[in-house]
Amino acid sequence: MPHMPQGLNLTLIRHAPVQGDGRIYGRRDLAADLAGSAQALARLRDRLPDPGWLLTSPARRCRETAVALWPDLQADPLAEAVEQDFGAWEGLAYADMPDLGVLDRAQLAAHQPPEGESFAMLCARVAAGLAPLTGPVTLVAHAGTVRAALALALGSVPAGLAFEVVPLSVTRISFLAGGEGVVQEVNTCA
């Protein structure tokens, strides 16, 4: 397991739904559907406390979601928080994806798409990005990033794949001084 952050109170928010085209979009830089999510964004904005240090994935959909939630704050990019790289699968129609249903979670976590990265590689990257952070931090990111943080908190890369992470959901994790993760809230919607 990668090095764990210590003394970090992390609030993760998955970006608003995307203006998608029915194709894999891990690293594709699609816009968020803010108009279609206006009510959910308003409910979430009313529910969230001060974000502390506000960070986002560099992806457009995450930056747009952060601005919609906190229009008066400047978010800092966290490069390691970008979504999993699906390599040659980027832009494929979901129907054209290979059947990975035959893999168990451990195999799926280790599986690397052609020219892309595995979920285990994503977890290592996210851990490296979170490791130097302390205090209250809010990160607007992707489903894969949220799952990676959950995997780090649970101490098991495959366990992170057990979670569904819906758009505009909140997940809260505290990483204690010894690096132990405490999951306080998962996939809560406003």
Secondary structure, DSSP 8 states (H G I E B T S, - for coil): ------SEEEEEEE---B---SB--SSS---B-TTTTHHHHHHHHHH----SEEEE-SSHHHHHHHHHH-TTS--EE-GGGS----GGGTT-BGGGS---TTS-HHHHHH---TTS--HHHHHHHHHHHHTT--EEEEEEE-HHHHHHHHHHHHT-TGGGGG----TTEEEEEEE-TTS-EEEEEEEEE-
